[in-house]
Amino acid sequence: MHRLSILPALAVLAACATVSSGIVPAGAPGQFTITERDSPVNGGAAAATRTAMAKAAAFCRDRHAAFIPGEAVTLGRPVQTDLVGATGFRLTFRCGEPDAPDGPDADTAPPP
């Protein structure tokens, strides 16, 4: 009987968990993706977004490169999203030279 009383506590702890895919290659050379999920109690998709962006930026910084965000997608099952909000975030990004044509200022750089 004592073991059964532990199950609800374990379920609560599991619901508060943060899950990360880690940073993985995303197909194109030099392109990466990271998926983060966080429980609604911990901030859901907003917390997952902050975590993914921070990890991606640190990943590029560790490589002495600029963080160049790409596609960003908020994740969640429709029923879950309706009840408690989205709980995940997926980011595709690259690390590049800050002044390179593919750097963060590429859209605002004057033509050659």
C-alpha angles and dihedrals in degrees: 000000000000091000092057091057090060094057097075090050091051091049091053092049091049091051090056094053126123115218126198132185090205119227112307134174112270104207105268116081111269093011121119139180135205128188121198128183127188133178120254088246090061095044103281118220093355091059091042090052093052091048095047093047092048093048093047092048091048090048091056093041090054087057092048090244137120120262109241111188119211132172114004121192130183111219134208141122113263096242092043092047091051092051106038107000132254116318105191145056132195122197129188114197147156135218114226147148112291093228097037121111089256094046127114092275095050094112094051099041115113116246115264 
